[in-house]
Amino acid sequence: MLAEYFPVLIFLAISIALGIVLLATGGILGKLLDHARPDSEKSSPYECGFEAFEDARSKFDVRYYLVAILFIIFDLEIAFLIPWALVLDDLGVFGLMAMVVFVAELIVGFFFVWKKGALEWE
């Protein structure tokens, strides 16, 4: 019975060894290359790809979070379509009608968000 787990043990050993080698290589090369050519760009602080211009505790525009939450919501709802499509033959007409209702709710929600102006970025 233990012989059945031998390939799993080999896989774990190789993956741990590969992880250690990659981390060590990255650390060594990072130190060699970063200290070899110091640069003001390398040591400058950055946030979201641009230079920080305000205090870190200042208020952030809520529209950014709104768009991010809407993306997550619609993305997760669309993720339900893949398993449904795989078992559509087994579900029959009931599954089709359930998905029609689901997609209709998705479209109504999208138009509601669009009408409220949540997708507008000024």
N, C-alpha and C positions, 0 to 999 in steps of 0.2 A: 504494500500500500504506500509506503514512503517513496518508492520508486516513481510513483505517479507525480509527486511533487518536486522531483529533481529538476525538470525544466523550469519550473517557477523559481527555484533556488538559483539556478544559473542566470535567469533573467534578472533577478534582484541583484545578484552580485555584479553583473555587467553594468546595470543601470547605476548602481551606487559608485562603482569605479569610474564610469564615464562622467558622472556628476562631479566627483572629486577632481578629476583631471581637468574638466572644463572650468570649474571655479578657480583652480590653481593657475591655469593658463591665463585666464582673464585677469586675475589679480596681479600676476607677474608682468604681463604685457601692459596692463594699465599703469602700473608704477613706472615701468621703464619708459613708456612713451609719454606719459603725462609730465614727468619730471624732467625729461630730456628737453622739452620745448615749452617752458612756461609761457602763458599768454594771458593777457587781460581778459580776453573773451572766455577763456576756460574757467577763470576764477570769478567771473562776474555772476551775481545772483540773477535768476530768471524765474518767471512764473507765467505759465501758459504761453510761452514763446515770446514774450515781450518784457522789457525792463519794468520792474516794479516802480510805480509812481505814487503810490499812496500807502498809508498805514495798513498793515495786514488785518487790523480789526475794523476797518471801515466797512460800510454797507456795500453789498454787492447787488447788482441789478437782479431782481427776482425773475425777470423774463428768461434769463439763462436757465434757471432751475425749472421753470415751467416747460420750456421746450425740451429739456432733458427728460423730464418726467413723462411728457407726452410721447416722446420717442420710445421710451422703455415700455409704456403701456401698449402702444400700437405694435411694437416689435414683438412683445410677448403674445399678443393676441394672434398675430400672423403666424407665430410658431405653432399654434394649435392646428393650423391647416395641414401641415405635413403628415402628422399621424392619422388625421382624418382621411387624407387622400390615399394613404396606404391601405386602409381597411374599408374603403368606400363600398366595395363589392359585398362585403359581409354585412354592412349596416343597412343597405337597401334604401327604400324611399324614406323611412324614418330618419336615417342618418343624413340624407340629403336635405330634408326639410329642417332638421335641427341646425345644419350648417348655414342654410339660407337665412334663418332667423339670426344666427350668430353674426354673419357677415352684414346683415341689415342693421343690426345694433352697432357694429363697427362703423358703418358708413354714416349712420345718424350721429354717432359720437364725433366723427371726423368733421362733419358739416357744422355741428354745434361749436366745436373748438374753432373752426375756421371763421364762423360768423361772429364769435366773440372777439376775434382779433388776436387770439393767443399765438398764432403762427406769424404774426407781423413783427418784423424786427426793424426798428427805426435807428 
